[in-house]
Amino acid sequence: MTSIDNNIKFNISEIFYSIQGESTHAGERCVFVRLQGCELRCKWCDTPYALDINEKMKLMTADEIFNEIKKYDCNFITFTGGEPLLQNGITDLINHLAGKNYKVSVETNGHQDISHLHPSVIKIMDLKAPGSGMEKYNFFENLKYLTDKDDVKIAISDRNDYEWSKKIIYKKKLHKLINSVILTPVFGEQNPEELAEWILQDNLPVRMLLQMHKFIWGSDKRGV
């Protein structure tokens, strides 16, 4: 089991208990650990309050994070952000939890190296389409560390994003590498019905998912 340096303090935006709203695990009960800070600035980012690593929200040791998680009767933990893999020591913390028989997932923007994550950790990795403004930061080297339990998620803001995604899926053979390629319409920008029609017309080997939590609680509520 990975050892943890309890002298390290992690910059935590929030820890909360909710329903997983994205990925192939959508609908499951989950404890979310949202870390502060992200090196990217996607145009459609829906967690701007978690972007600035210099904005200190709540500094917590590993033990303090574990104690907060234990308040909830839930075995599924998701590390998210911001970008959860940005902070020093976080991979050891994630791997430690995975070694304690928690079901652990990481929602990552794909720009950080994922090669050191415990094999049991579920990776939900973004690829950034042109509409995000962050396409140049895609780190395709990470694809070789994905397995058939992992998801690649692409947010679609327009037809150009969709065509880009289709090209990447076939070029990289994503649908054969992983559990599921997920296309998600950017909330309030891309019409879901239109995206569904494109997928059906092309017989594209993807899963289309909406951000469930936004339809339940609205797009601006935090802690859900």
Secondary structure, DSSP 8 states (H G I E B T S, - for coil): -----TT--EEEEEEEEEE--SSTTTTSEEEEEEES--S---TT-S-GGG--TTS--EEE-HHHHHHHHTTS---EEEEESS-TTSSTTHHHHHHHHHHTT-EEEEEE-S-S--TTS-TTSEEEEE---GGGT-GGG--GGGGGG--TT-EEEEEE-SHHHHHHHHHHHHHHTHHHHSSEEEEEE-TTTS-HHHHHHHHHHHT-S-EE---HHHHHH-SS-S--
